[in-house]
């Protein structure tokens, strides 16, 4: 590795004291190793910080997704998204489907992939984001909150459609989408088609504008099927019933032997 490259790496790390004394250490064999240690440590700390700020929470890895469960899902379309081309192009993603079908799991795995690739991100639910914005009681405070939501390279707004909101909340969603428009990627999960968003924001005049701006550069993923969470719950209930039946049988067998 050339001396110039080593200096550039030191400058990128902000090791200006080292650079000032470069003539004194230019022949030292430890410089390259020291820079590698520093780069590795900073990269790990940066990743840890970005993962913490993203607020992804606990998720199942996409490798555990049951692709055979949904009645309708385009696996190739979703696999392509993990190349992260949408992120570099500031495209939006909307994942539409019924409750419990895996929308959040897919969305959060996409967010995590973007963070592991070096991007910043933030995950929030629609209710948390909109209610938090609506509670701000000053213009300057609202601007700071909106700026914070515009800052991450990827923003996940989860669960639009599970609650209904008033016109004020619709206006706030419009502000978030507008500030990120063609600049940063936004992922939305929803159980409502865009035609049904008027039910989510009844009476709001900006709903069509929000949709138009969001889908201008957008990948739409549609999933159909029954709730996978309900399936897991039913299977767990059956497994517990089997376990209880076995315990009862053992107790009855032991009671019979004792008599």
Secondary structure as UniProt FT lines:
FT   HELIX           3..12
FT   TURN            13..14
FT   HELIX           16..20
FT   HELIX           22..25
FT   TURN            26..27
FT   TURN            29..30
FT   HELIX           31..54
FT   HELIX           62..64
FT   TURN            67..69
FT   HELIX           75..81
FT   TURN            82..83
FT   HELIX           85..88
FT   TURN            89..90
FT   STRAND          92..96
FT   TURN            99..100
FT   HELIX           103..116
FT   TURN            117..118
FT   STRAND          121..125
FT   HELIX           126..135
FT   HELIX           139..151
FT   STRAND          154..160
FT   HELIX           167..180
FT   TURN            181..183
FT   STRAND          185..190
FT   HELIX           194..196
FT   HELIX           197..200
FT   TURN            201..203
FT   TURN            205..206
FT   HELIX           207..215
FT   TURN            216..217
FT   STRAND          218..222
FT   HELIX           228..258
//
